[in-house]
Amino acid sequence: MSLEQLCVEIEDRSHTQAAAQIRGAEEAAKRLIEEAKAAAQASLGAARAEAAEFSAAEANERMAAARLEVSRSLGEARDEAVRQSLAGVWEYFRAMPKRAGYSARLRQWAAKAMAELDMPGAVLRASASDIAILRAADFKVSAQPIDCSGGVRAESRDGRIVVDYTLEAQFERKREDLLHQIHQQLFSAEDESASMDFGEKKAKSAPAQSRGKKRKSRR
């Protein structure tokens, strides 16, 4: 499933802006990886030049240390690339209240949350800007707003049981799927293998001495 499809699944409708946002995040992440690889290559080159001045045993030790450092740097770059891409998807999703059709989605989530909670005396809670929308649709909404980007949550009378359809909760439920899909799109199996073997392959080419729906919670 693509990232675009995951966004559709989260929001239940397609937006071309989502695809553009994700593509932009992916391109920035790929640039980050390429920069890390270039830096890694320069680091290995410097290590080889330094190792040439030492005995074979010490040269091998220095090159092994350099390859470990390169592997660590590339791993950090991949992690940062994934983090930036996920942040880009979240920035698009959290802006949903500004887009057309949000009020209808909010009412749907409110009805869903109340039906799933299904408890007498239950009340809805939402952000300050969304309370008026829900009240206009005849939902029972607490006057005390909650801190969220959008969406709604239903609470039992005592507040101990919650069904959460805030944007934050919905996104969090998709986080692992999103991370997996981002990683797959940023790093193909071949690219991942190449990046993991980067130091080793470069070392071999040198002279002999260089030889990653619902929530009911009790509070």
ZICOR-V948393 format. One line per field, one symbol per residue. psi: psi as a letter, one per 20 degrees, with the letter a starting at -180 (. if undefined). burial: I if it has 16 or more other ideal C-beta (glycine too) atoms within 10 Angstrom, else O. A space follows every 50 residues. Layout:
# ZICOR-V948393
psi = ???
burial = ???
This chain:
# ZICOR-V948393
psi = prhghhhghgijqqphhgggggggggghghhgghhhgghgghghghhggh hhirrgghghghhghghghgggghghggghggghgghggghggijhiiqq ighggghghghgghhhglpqjqqqqrrhhighghhhjkqopqiorqorha aqqpqrhijhppookqhgggghhigggggghgghhhorhggggghhjggg ghhhirrhij..hqopqp.
burial = OOIIOIIIOIIOOOIOOIIOIIOOIIOOIIOIIOOIIOOIOOIIOOIIOO IOOOOOOOIIOIIOOIIOOIIOIIOOIIOOIIOIIIOIIIOIIIOIIOOO OIOOIIIOIIIIIIOOIOOOOIIIIIIOOIIOIIOOOOIOIOOOOIOIOI IIIIIIOOOOIIIIIIIIIIIOOIOOOIOOIIIOIIIOOOOOOOIOOIIO OIIOOIOOIIOOOOOOOOO
